[in-house]
């Protein structure tokens, strides 16, 4: 018997959140961007709107290659409101409580000195 048999979920609480990664990556028109990367209009639109419930592994792989990320970067988990799922549950790592800022917006508001510091940090992190 499943150890969590009492917390079966009727509505999926684990979903792909492309709005988040598009905002971080500075993609202002995600549907058009995904189409330009080879996704069909239908797939791109549904993906961006969060209307897809069953992504194929191929589509998830394509999204990861497009956004240079892992599947965990695409996923977001919201625990059911009436659940008693302990916070030690590994899915809690996929909760996205912090609001994501548009990187391009942050860059546009930075001073030249701050931009130079960011450039150095980025180069260090990327090993450049």
N, C-alpha and C positions, 0 to 999 in steps of 0.2 A: 504494500500500500504506500502511496506517495506520502512523504513526511509532511507535505503541505496540502493535504487533501482538502482541508477546510478553507483554503484561500484560493480556490479556483476563480479565475477572472473571466467574467462574461465579456467585457469590452477590453480590447487590447490596450495596455498601458505602456507598452514598449513600442516606440515608433521611430521612423526616420524623420529627423528635423533638418531639412535643407536650408530653412530660413537662417538658422543659427550659423551654419558654416559659410553660407553665402555672405552674410553680414561680416563675418570675420575676414573672409577673403576679399572683401570689397567688390563683390559681384552685385551690381545694382539692378540688373535685369536677369534674374536667375533662369527664367524659362527660356529666354532667347539664348543665354549663354549655354545651357544644356543642349539646346537644339544645335548650336554651332559646334558642339562637341560630339554630335552624332546621335543624340537621343531623338526619338520621334516626338512630334508635337504633343501627342496624347500622354506619353510617358513623362515628358518634361513637365507638362502642366500638372498632372496628377501628383508627381513627386514634390513639386514646389508647394502645392496646396495641401500636402499631407493627406491626400485622398487614397493613397495606395495602402493596402493592408498586407499584401503579399508580394513583396519584391523578390524577384528571382535572384539567385546567387550571382548570376551573370550581371544583372543590373547593379547590384551592390558593389561588385568588383569594378564595374565601369565608373560608378560614382566615386569610389575610392581613388581610382586612377585620375579621374578628372580633377578632384579636389586635393590630391596628394595627401591622403589620410588613411586611417584604418576604419573598419566598420564601427568601432566604438565611438569614433568622432562623429559619425552620422546618427548614432542612436541616442534616444532620450527616453528616460523612464519616469513615469509619474505613478507613485503608489496609489492604489485605490483609497479613497477617503475613509471608507469604513473597514479598513484592513488592520490586522494586528501583525503585520510583517515586521520583524525586528530590524532595527537599523544596522545590524551586523550582516544582513543579507547582501551578498555581492552586487545585486542590481542597484543598490543605493549609489554605487560609483557612477551610474549613468544618469543620476538626477542632475538637472541643470538649473540650479537655483539662482545663479548669478546672471545678471543681464549682460549681454554681449554688446560691446560697442563696435561701431564700424571703424575698422582700422584706418581706412582712408580719411574718415572724419577726424579721428584723433591726430593723424599726421598733419592734416590741414590746419589744425589749431596749435600745432607745436612751433616753438621758436626754432631758428636755425641751429642754435646751440643744442637744443633738445634733439633735433633731427640727427645731428652729427653723433650724439651719444647713442641714439637708437641704432644708427648704422653700425657703429662699432659693436654693440651688443649682438645685433643680428649676425654680423660677420663672425664673431666669436662663436656663437651658438651653432652656426652652420659650418664652422671649420674653414672659413675662407681666409 
